[in-house]
Amino acid sequence: MGVLTDLRERDHRVTRWVASWRSGCVRRVLPAVEETAEHTKLWWGAAVALSATGWRGRRAATVGLASMAVAELASNCVLKRVWHRRRPPKEWISHEDVHERPDSSSFPSGHTAAGVAFSAAVAAVWPWVGAVCAVPAVMVAAERVHTGAHYPSDVAVGATTGLAAAALVRRVPRLVRRLLR
């Protein structure tokens, strides 16, 4: 029981710290990035832009979207249904930017899983573009905690899910080739 108590205390401490960020830039930029990431619009837009840059961009877009789909499936259709967790209490958020929050499980962050999966998969094909994609992915993760939509541990597991999805998508073609031999 001590591990869960420690995790809850850390989640509480980090959530209160992130929610206390009062910079006007933070208050304008994080919600704008999250809005573009809603329903994966940001990642689809990045994939369209990448596709216009040639074969490497098309390959990066393809693995990015495939990884994002796997991460979304794992986080939103499997993990959220297996492990139900309430959203962080509104009392933990020290500002008025606590929006209507979904009734779905807080665990894990699907937004973070999608962004990390897309960015990691793109980075495997085109490293500097993947690094550029990682910037809004990190901003989305921070926004999810800042507005009280997720606990930091939800975001951490979402990021891990995204990394695992990107690794899986990267390995599937090799596994298929082995099976077909």
C-alpha positions in Angstrom: 0.0 0.0 0.0 3.0 2.3 0.6 3.8 2.4 -3.2 0.3 3.6 -4.1 0.4 6.2 -1.3 3.7 7.5 -2.5 2.5 7.6 -6.1 -0.6 9.6 -5.1 1.5 12.0 -3.0 3.9 12.6 -5.9 1.0 13.0 -8.3 -0.5 15.5 -6.0 2.7 17.5 -5.5 3.6 17.6 -9.3 0.0 18.4 -10.3 -0.1 21.4 -7.9 3.3 22.6 -9.2 2.3 22.3 -12.9 -1.1 23.9 -12.2 0.6 26.8 -10.5 2.4 27.9 -13.7 0.9 31.4 -14.1 2.8 32.7 -17.1 0.5 34.4 -19.7 2.4 32.5 -22.3 1.7 29.1 -20.6 -2.0 30.1 -20.3 -2.2 31.0 -24.0 0.1 28.4 -25.6 -0.7 25.2 -23.8 -4.5 25.3 -24.5 -3.9 26.3 -28.1 -1.6 23.3 -28.6 -4.0 21.0 -26.9 -6.9 22.2 -29.0 -4.9 21.4 -32.2 -4.1 18.0 -30.8 -7.7 17.2 -29.9 -8.9 14.3 -32.0 -5.3 14.0 -33.3 -5.7 16.9 -35.7 -2.2 18.1 -35.0 -0.6 14.8 -35.9 -2.7 14.3 -39.0 -1.7 17.8 -40.1 1.9 17.0 -39.5 1.5 13.8 -41.5 0.1 15.7 -44.4 2.9 18.2 -44.3 5.5 15.4 -44.1 3.9 13.6 -47.1 4.5 16.7 -49.2 8.3 16.5 -48.7 9.1 13.3 -50.6 9.6 9.6 -50.0 11.2 10.1 -46.5 8.4 12.3 -45.4 5.8 9.9 -46.7 7.5 7.0 -44.8 7.7 9.1 -41.6 4.0 10.1 -41.9 3.0 6.5 -42.5 4.8 5.0 -39.5 3.8 8.0 -37.4 0.1 7.6 -38.1 0.3 3.8 -37.7 2.0 4.2 -34.3 -0.5 6.8 -33.3 -3.4 4.4 -34.2 -1.8 1.6 -32.1 -1.2 3.9 -29.2 -4.8 5.3 -29.3 -6.2 1.7 -29.5 -4.0 0.6 -26.6 -4.7 3.6 -24.4 -8.3 4.5 -25.1 -9.8 1.1 -26.0 -7.8 -1.2 -23.7 -6.1 0.4 -20.8 -8.9 3.0 -20.0 -11.4 0.1 -19.8 -9.2 -2.2 -17.8 -8.1 0.4 -15.2 -10.7 3.0 -14.3 -9.3 6.1 -12.5 -11.1 9.3 -11.6 -9.7 12.6 -12.9 -7.6 14.6 -10.5 -9.7 16.5 -7.9 -10.5 20.1 -8.9 -9.1 21.2 -5.6 -5.6 20.3 -6.7 -5.8 22.9 -9.5 -5.0 26.4 -8.3 -6.5 28.3 -11.3 -9.8 28.6 -13.0 -8.8 26.8 -16.2 -10.3 23.5 -15.1 -12.6 22.8 -18.0 -15.3 20.2 -18.3 -13.5 17.0 -18.1 -14.6 13.7 -19.7 -16.2 10.9 -17.6 -13.8 8.4 -19.1 -10.9 7.0 -17.1 -8.0 9.3 -16.5 -5.5 6.5 -16.9 -3.6 6.7 -19.2 -3.4 9.9 -21.2 -4.5 9.1 -24.7 -3.4 12.6 -25.9 0.1 11.9 -24.6 0.2 8.4 -26.0 -0.8 9.6 -29.5 1.7 12.5 -29.5 4.6 10.4 -28.2 3.8 7.5 -30.6 3.7 9.8 -33.6 6.9 11.7 -32.6 8.9 8.6 -31.7 7.9 6.8 -35.0 8.8 9.9 -37.1 12.1 10.2 -35.2 13.1 6.7 -36.2 12.7 7.6 -39.9 13.8 11.3 -39.8 15.4 12.2 -36.4 15.3 16.0 -36.5 11.7 16.1 -37.7 10.8 13.7 -34.9 12.5 16.1 -32.4 10.4 18.9 -33.8 7.2 16.8 -33.4 8.2 16.0 -29.8 8.0 19.7 -28.8 4.2 19.9 -29.2 3.8 16.3 -27.8 5.5 17.5 -24.6 3.4 20.6 -24.5 0.2 18.6 -24.8 1.4 16.3 -21.9 2.1 19.3 -19.7 -1.3 20.9 -20.6 -3.1 17.7 -19.6 -1.7 18.0 -16.1 -1.9 21.8 -16.0 -5.7 21.8 -16.6 -6.3 18.8 -14.3 -7.4 16.4 -17.0 -4.7 13.9 -15.9 -2.4 13.0 -13.2 1.4 13.1 -14.0 1.4 9.3 -13.7 -1.3 9.1 -16.4 0.9 11.2 -18.7 3.9 9.0 -17.9 2.0 5.8 -18.7 0.6 7.5 -21.8 4.2 8.4 -23.0 5.3 4.8 -22.3 2.3 3.5 -24.3 3.3 5.8 -27.2 6.9 4.6 -27.1 5.8 1.0 -27.0 3.4 1.5 -29.9 6.2 3.2 -32.0 8.6 0.3 -31.2 5.9 -2.3 -32.2 5.1 -0.6 -35.5 8.8 -0.4 -36.3 9.2 -4.1 -35.7 6.1 -5.5 -37.3 7.5 -5.5 -40.9 10.5 -7.6 -39.8 8.3 -10.0 -37.9 6.0 -10.4 -40.9 9.0 -11.1 -43.2 10.3 -13.8 -40.7 6.9 -15.4 -40.6 6.6 -15.5 -44.4 10.0 -17.2 -44.9 
